[in-house]
Amino acid sequence: MNQPSGDADRPDNGGRATVAQTWDELVVRTRDDATLNLTFVLFLCLACLIAAIGVVTDSPVTIVGAMVIGPEFGPLAGLAVALVHRRTGMARPAAAALLVGFPVAMVVTAAAVLAGEAVGWIRLRSTRQLSEVDFIFQVGPLSFVVAMLAGGAGMLALVSRKSTALVGVFISVTTVPAAGFAVIAATKGWWNVAAGSAAQLAVNLSGIVCGGVLVLLVWSHHVTRVRKASPSGERAA
């Protein structure tokens, strides 16, 4: 009986092994940032506090600062990886980080805003005073499109190891600012604005995950095809 040729199976097996290894590397890179811990909560609290200050001072620059330090992309990327690779064990902590982290940060921010109002540091009377940051609560179809594009760019930065591109992702979506604005609006009784900010937050979070999933699906298909076409199953540059 003839022995099967190792070369015949090598492209497929080598390709699958390389793809599996690449997936494992991606999981390792996203797992730590997708976990609920004290550092994540503190960063999210600080980002929401800065966003709230940006709202009450009508300062887009401060809003951008809040976007940059917001840690929410880690769990969102973890969710995208978990959905594509069917890792429920990774999806649970990522979802918990978002479902616990944002409410905690918003409660802390609400307490700070109420304290600021009590001592007279915050004197908002109308959203007309916020002409530079009113885009945060004005949700629309393009909000989802931008979030999807940002999520796709962020995931592409992860799989290509272009970490510097992540900064652009952070300042292109209004997740943390929307949470901060929702808190400000709620303390003022501007419930329609609070609802718009909450909707903006939900739309951006879901859009980022969808964009990440789409990029991962395309990337996985491309990598698998390249590995199978390679005579030795070697990793492409």
Secondary structure, DSSP 8 states (H G I E B T S, - for coil): -----HHHHHHHHHHHHHHHHHHHHHHHHHHGGGS--HHHHHHHHHHHHHHHHHHHTT-HHHHHHHHHH--THHHHHHHHHHHHHT-HHHHHHHHHHHHHHHHHHHHHHHHHHHHHHHTTS-----GGG-TTTGGGG---HHHHHHHHHHHHHHHHHHHTT-GGGHHHHHTT--SHHHHHHHHHHHHHT-HHHHHHHHHHHHHHHHHHHHHHHHHHHHHHHHHHHHHHHSTT-----
